[in-house]
């Protein structure tokens, strides 16, 4: 891969190289039609076939049953922060949210515009270094749903298993969808912005149980009703064609890799390699508690901010790009999504050892 670096960025993030190559060709001439991919009509038979195949492969990879609809929406995951309560909290009903980081906080703020929001757990006092266990929080009997973020990109935390509550689950899986098997039947709705583990920015995947499509109040604008998009096959307005196409190609790549079960094993191998390097001593310090560690985003600090800056700059000069941590916790962050190669993690671990030897404290 000439002129390619190892891209540890949290999103938009690294994509399979073969997908980028194919997309580059199809942008100029899509399937030998003589029309570029970003020029072709979204209602053409060629593009409709792309949408159909993308949904089919997503259903296969996640074992999505027929009583769920798959939607390709715009507005990013952030639009789901208000679209969910707008559709499900008519009359100011109650919902329960777990505050495990920045994106959960934003969702809680938006949901408060539409209903009574209960937050039985917040990790804010510990700077969001863990996710809760089931025994740490209760869900009110009259809550319409329990909302949580499965993986927190900034703080490097992740639910290793999902909450076991007698309540409909709604989950933001933007940064770890398709990284491990999930039981779709436990959820009422799952959504994910594509730009971390699925494709480029521009499309948000929503998987919603069929019976929930009619929950929206009559006052809900058409564009913000899930029923609208389900009835129109995600074609109520012009969809983000290029982003959907790339998601489709990533899903083909994932199937060729062996599917979600195989990629989970690979993700565990990559994460363990990096966590082992962090855990050798206290030179590198992981932000997340061990029981809450993410397989996708690994946040860590060095002994000083000065050393962190030096580490990030030296790594970038060696082709290890995007390691600067989020401003809220500083330090470093390595995002190693599905498409990130094992050899990139190996090179980072080798660099970490060398840097520690050359910069003792």
C-alpha atoms as one frame of an Amber mdcrd trajectory, in Angstrom:
protein
   0.000   0.000   0.000   2.171   2.846  -1.301   1.860   6.171   0.561  -0.578
   4.723   3.104  -0.171   5.342   6.831  -1.744   3.484   9.739  -4.805   5.572
  10.514  -5.746   5.392  14.216  -8.321   8.206  13.859 -11.632   7.749  15.733
 -13.852   8.695  12.818 -13.983   9.147   9.911 -11.765   6.140  10.240  -9.785
   3.596   8.274 -11.593   1.566   5.621 -10.551  -1.634   3.836  -8.028  -0.709
   1.153  -9.727  -2.884  -1.449 -13.007  -1.023  -0.806 -11.291   2.323  -1.386
  -9.796   1.044  -4.628 -13.145  -0.165  -5.954 -14.916   3.017  -4.871 -12.313
   5.104  -6.683 -13.035   3.238  -9.912 -16.820   3.380  -9.519 -16.824   7.107
  -8.781 -15.582   7.573 -12.355 -17.512   4.775 -14.086 -20.077   2.866 -12.042
 -20.456  -0.763 -13.165 -19.425   0.175 -16.722 -22.525   2.363 -17.133 -20.458
   5.296 -18.346 -21.849   7.316 -15.414 -19.965   8.080 -12.228 -21.322   6.673
  -8.963 -21.952  10.144  -7.527 -23.837  11.131 -10.694 -26.189   8.183 -11.018
 -29.886   8.464 -10.167 -30.851   7.073  -6.777 -33.915   5.578  -8.465 -31.982
   3.844 -11.228 -32.124   0.058 -11.295 -28.356  -0.038 -10.755 -28.452   1.953
  -7.532 -31.627   0.297  -6.243 -29.770  -2.995  -6.610 -26.981  -1.560  -4.424
 -29.457  -0.614  -1.689 -31.157  -4.005  -1.811 -27.874  -5.909  -1.629 -26.569
  -3.700   1.193 -29.663  -4.351   3.284 -29.557  -8.068   2.491 -25.930  -8.371
   3.607 -26.527  -6.356   6.768 -29.462  -8.590   7.667 -27.340 -11.669   7.069
 -24.344 -10.458   9.074 -26.415  -9.370  12.078 -29.119 -12.024  11.747 -31.864
  -9.397  11.510 -35.324 -10.970  11.427 -38.196  -9.890   9.197 -39.970  -8.024
  12.005 -37.255  -5.339  11.886 -36.850  -2.649   9.243 -33.485  -1.371   8.057
 -33.324   2.336   7.229 -30.582   4.397   5.601 -30.985   7.922   6.979 -29.141
  11.230   6.963 -28.309  13.734   9.675 -25.693  11.622  11.413 -26.130   9.770
  14.675 -26.722  13.143  16.340 -30.101  13.453  14.602 -31.158  10.252  16.319
 -30.670  11.992  19.681 -33.880  13.936  19.058 -35.599  11.697  16.528 -35.880
   8.809  19.008 -37.669  10.748  21.771 -39.708  12.663  19.198 -41.101   9.369
  17.913 -41.380   7.478  21.211 -42.149   9.961  23.996 -45.466  11.449  22.943
 -47.209  13.308  25.768 -44.024  13.788  27.770 -43.597  10.153  28.746 -40.599
   8.852  30.704 -37.420   7.243  29.371 -34.247   6.044  31.074 -30.774   7.000
  29.869 -27.344   5.843  31.049 -24.794   8.656  31.038 -21.513   7.035  30.043
 -19.887   9.847  28.085 -20.131  12.781  25.714 -22.551  11.254  23.226 -24.876
   9.965  25.950 -24.917  13.448  27.506 -25.890  15.009  24.200 -28.674  12.449
  23.746 -29.974  13.097  27.278 -30.114  16.831  26.625 -32.087  16.378  23.411
 -34.449  13.813  24.929 -35.291  16.257  27.715 -37.052  18.425  25.136 -39.679
  15.714  24.628 -40.193  13.851  27.877 -39.256  13.066  31.448 -35.713  11.665
  31.383 -34.397   9.553  34.239 -30.607   9.123  34.537 -29.954   6.408  37.170
 -26.243   6.163  36.367 -23.661   8.783  35.454 -19.931   8.220  35.145 -19.148
  11.918  35.060 -17.500  12.109  38.504 -14.924   9.489  37.489 -14.426  11.136
  34.061 -16.376   8.329  32.402 -13.776   5.635  32.974 -16.308   2.805  33.203
 -19.787   1.623  32.256 -22.283   0.438  34.880 -23.124  -3.072  35.951 -26.771
  -4.103  36.011 -26.965  -3.980  39.817 -25.918  -0.325  39.849 -29.086   1.092
  38.355 -32.825   0.564  38.153 -35.243   1.371  35.365 -38.553   2.972  36.289
 -41.564   0.797  35.574 -43.197   3.497  33.451 -40.099   4.136  31.313 -40.754
   3.609  27.632 -37.211   2.461  26.936 -33.647   2.173  28.257 -31.112   4.094
  26.158 -27.364   3.508  26.239 -24.226   3.884  24.119 -22.539   0.532  23.545
 -19.026   1.926  22.997 -17.632   5.299  24.023 -15.012   6.512  21.561 -13.561
   9.323  23.664 -13.075   7.466  26.930 -12.383   3.993  25.576 -15.167   2.202
  27.436 -17.575  -0.438  26.160 -20.381  -2.650  27.426 -18.950  -6.164  27.226
 -22.521  -7.398  27.685 -25.748  -5.467  27.308 -28.072  -4.437  30.159 -30.444
  -7.179  31.238 -33.566  -5.250  32.137 -37.233  -5.951  31.456 -37.439  -2.907
  29.241 -37.056  -2.141  25.553 -33.437  -1.347  24.738 -32.384   1.461  22.403
 -28.700   1.640  21.594 -26.254   3.949  19.870 -23.794   1.479  18.280 -22.044
   4.005  16.086 -18.537   2.915  17.014 -18.819  -0.849  17.469 -21.607  -2.123
  15.227 -20.590  -5.315  13.407 -17.526  -5.718  15.628 -19.141  -8.608  17.547
 -22.318 -10.691  17.401 -25.441  -9.175  18.973 -28.937 -10.455  19.668 -31.096
  -8.032  17.708 -34.276  -9.319  19.332 -33.301  -7.680  22.628 -33.515  -4.224
  21.054 -36.324  -2.007  19.914 -33.977   0.198  17.911 -30.280   0.294  17.093
 -28.608   3.134  15.224 -25.090   3.763  13.997 -23.351   6.545  12.139 -21.332
   4.865   9.405 -18.062   6.774   9.689 -16.374   4.600  12.301 -16.938   0.942
  11.464 -19.114   0.902   8.341 -18.139   3.497   5.763 -17.820   7.252   5.240
 -19.785   9.981   6.960 -23.172  10.729   5.428 -25.419   7.780   6.205 -26.823
   6.536   9.504 -28.110   2.990   9.793 -31.300   2.517  11.819 -32.598  -0.958
  12.656 -36.081  -0.611  14.129 -38.684  -3.136  15.223 -41.731  -3.048  12.973
 -44.304  -2.358  15.707 -42.489   0.829  16.756 -43.061   2.573  13.442 -46.479
   3.827  14.524 -45.435   5.291  17.873 -44.806   8.810  16.591 -47.352  11.530
  17.515 -49.376  12.939  14.618 -47.537  16.250  14.997 -44.206  14.642  14.012
 -42.816  16.174  10.782 -42.778  13.664   7.928 -39.011  13.810   7.533 -38.530
  12.940  11.219 -40.935  10.004  11.371 -39.489   6.506  11.083 -42.703   5.373
   9.388 -42.073   7.804   6.530 -38.693   6.320   5.696 -39.803   2.729   6.207
 -42.745   3.159   3.835 -40.547   4.748   1.168 -37.682   2.266   1.431 -35.331
   5.032   2.633 -36.135   6.945  -0.573 -38.445   9.645   0.830 -35.793  12.124
  -0.228 -32.549  11.639  -2.133 -30.417   9.361   0.052 -26.627   9.640   0.538
 -25.881   7.376  -2.406 -22.094   7.266  -2.177 -22.084   6.551   1.554 -24.628
   3.741   1.159 -22.576   2.254  -1.674 -19.398   2.215   0.450 -21.263   0.627
   3.374 -22.365  -2.063   0.940 -18.797  -2.694  -0.150 -17.596  -2.848   3.471
 -20.298  -5.429   4.222 -19.098  -7.552   1.291 -15.549  -7.275   2.643 -16.727
  -8.346   6.088 -18.558 -11.364   4.647 -15.407 -12.349   2.756 -13.443 -12.072
   6.012 -15.735 -14.685   7.529 -18.411 -12.543   9.151 -18.923 -10.984  12.559
 -17.740 -13.970  14.603 -14.386 -13.994  12.804 -13.898 -10.227  13.002 -14.636
 -10.303  16.746 -11.726 -12.713  17.292  -9.478 -10.442  15.269 -10.625  -7.388
  17.228  -9.912  -9.133  20.531  -6.429 -10.098  19.329  -5.624  -6.509  18.320
  -6.969  -4.987  21.534  -5.235  -7.507  23.792  -1.918  -6.817  22.101  -2.218
  -3.106  22.819  -3.595  -3.472  26.352  -0.736  -5.860  27.201   1.722  -3.147
  26.170  -0.086  -0.631  28.382  -0.233  -2.959  31.373   3.481  -3.836  31.530
   4.083  -1.031  34.049   2.742   2.436  34.837   4.537   4.323  32.047   1.428
   4.013  29.895  -1.862   4.273  31.815  -5.155   3.198  30.296  -8.104   5.496
  30.983 -10.829   2.842  31.191 -11.226   0.429  34.077 -10.317  -3.117  33.077
 -13.896  -4.415  33.182 -15.081  -1.633  30.871 -12.306  -1.597  28.289 -13.216
  -1.039  24.653 -12.052  -3.249  21.807 -12.454  -0.343  19.400 -10.964   2.752
  21.061  -8.044   2.548  23.486  -7.347   5.767  25.396  -4.148   6.066  27.420
  -1.828   8.601  28.992   1.926   8.958  29.418   3.716  10.338  32.502   3.384
  13.967  31.327   1.628  16.104  28.735   5.048  16.978  27.305   5.846  13.311
  26.711   2.407  12.766  25.190   3.016  15.506  22.637   6.409  14.082  21.811
   4.981  10.574  21.499   2.210  11.674  19.133   4.589  13.662  16.903   7.196
  10.911  16.701   4.546   8.295  15.966   3.105  10.408  13.156   6.561  10.742
  11.594   6.693   6.938  11.476   3.318   6.626   9.742   1.288   6.011  12.916
  -1.327   8.709  12.412  -4.282  10.015  14.427  -3.110   9.072  17.931  -3.937
  12.356  19.662  -6.522  11.870  22.402  -9.733  13.846  22.754  -9.317  17.254
  24.370 -11.573  16.262  27.286  -9.053  13.714  28.617  -5.913  14.481  26.626
  -3.285  11.836  26.140  -3.455   9.361  23.304  -6.122   7.259  21.657  -5.766
   4.357  19.259  -8.929   3.528  17.338  -8.660   0.032  15.904 -11.966  -0.654
  14.185 -12.749  -3.712  12.078 -10.731  -2.590   9.069  -7.648  -1.598  11.048
  -4.874  -4.122  10.312  -3.121  -6.194  12.973   0.295  -5.149  11.672  -0.548
  -1.520  12.479  -1.122  -2.448  16.127   2.111  -4.439  16.130   4.033  -1.422
  14.843   2.442   0.819  17.472   3.335  -1.596  20.279   6.934  -1.792  19.059
   7.110   2.000  18.933   5.668   2.264  22.457   8.428   0.039  23.831  11.155
   1.964  21.997   9.767   5.345  23.058   9.623   4.270  26.711  13.248   3.103
  26.628  14.395   6.369  25.038  12.341   8.602  27.339  12.596   7.275  30.887
  11.074   9.088  33.864
